[in-house]
Amino acid sequence: MNDPDCLFCKIVGGDLPSTKVLETERVLAFRDINPHAPTHVLVIPKDHYANVAELTGADPGLAAEVLAAAAGVADAEGVADSGWRLLANSGPNAGQEVSHVHFHVFGGRPLGPMLSA
């Protein structure tokens, strides 16, 4: 399942470059091009799902694989013990900029409060 107009589908397909951190048969993790922390990696399912609800409704097993991959990224990046944040924006009010479900793995420094006032 792929969307030819989706930025992340183009990365999965090799049409756009990325710096891969982790890859499995169904999940890809790559560095964010505009990092907000020393570790800032995006973890996505290779198949296109628009948001968290769509992914979990269609394939809960894949959702679990994505979360396990995020934990693997934190370990590989050396932030598992010091602490890391997993963030998924789902929908326009949450600030989702690419309509392909993705999880941000942040770490490498104190991250502060989750939401600003």
N, C-alpha and C positions, 0 to 999 in steps of 0.2 A: 504494500500500500504506500503510495508516494504521491506527492503533489508537485508537479513540475514548476510551479511558481514559488514554492517555499524555499527560503534561504537555507534552512537546515537540511532539507531533502537534497538540495544541491551539494551541500557539504558531504552528506552521506554518500551520494552518488559519485563523488570525486570531481564534480564540475567546479567547485570552489575550494580553495586551499584551507587547511586548518592545521593546527599543531595538536596532533592526537596525544592524549595522555593514557587512554585505556580504550580497548575495543574488544567486544565479544561478538558473537554471532548476531545478537539482536540489539546491542547497546553501543553507543559511541560517546566518549568523553573527550573534550578538546578545550584548549585555553580560550578564554574570552578575549576578544580583540580590544576591549576597553576595560581592563581589570580594575576592580574596586578594592582589592586586597592583594597581598603578595601571592596568595593562592586564590585564583578565581577560574574555576573550570566549569564548563557546561556539560551536563550529562543528559543525553537524549535517547529515546528509543529510535532505532533506525526506521521503523515504520512511522508514518505520519498519523499523529493524533493531535487535535487542536489544543487540548487542555487536559488538566488532571482528571476531571470527571469523565471525559471521553476515553482516556487511556484506562482508567480503573474499571469503567463499565464494560469496555470491550475485551480487555486482557489483564486481569488482576495479576497473573503470573509474570507478565512483562513489567508491570508496575513494580513488583517485588524485585525483579532483576535490575531495574534502573536504580532502586534504592540500594541494593547490594553493591552495584557498581560505584555509586556515590561514596559509600563507605570504603571501597577499595581505592578510590581516588584519594580520599583523605589519608589513608594509610600510605599510599605510594608517594604522596606529597609531603609526608612527614608532619602532618598536623593532627593526626588522630589522637595523640596523647595530650597535646596542649589545648585542643578544642577547635571545633570547626562549625560552621553554620551551613545548613541546607535550606535553600529558599526556592519556592516555586510560585511565580506569579500566574494566576489563572484568571484571564479575562481582562478587559480594558480598564476597569476601575482599580485593579491590582497592579497595573503597569505592565502587563504582558505585551511585549513589543513584537515578538515573532510568534505567529499562531501555529507553533509546533511545540508540544509540551516539552519543557526543559527545566532542569533543576540546576541551580547555581551552588557550587561548593566553594565556600569562602573560608580562608584561614590564614595563618602566618603572622597575625598580630591581634591584639584585643579588638573586638569588633563593635563594642558599644551596644547601646540599646537596639532592639529590633526595629522599632518604629520611632520616627522623630515626631514631635508634637506638631 
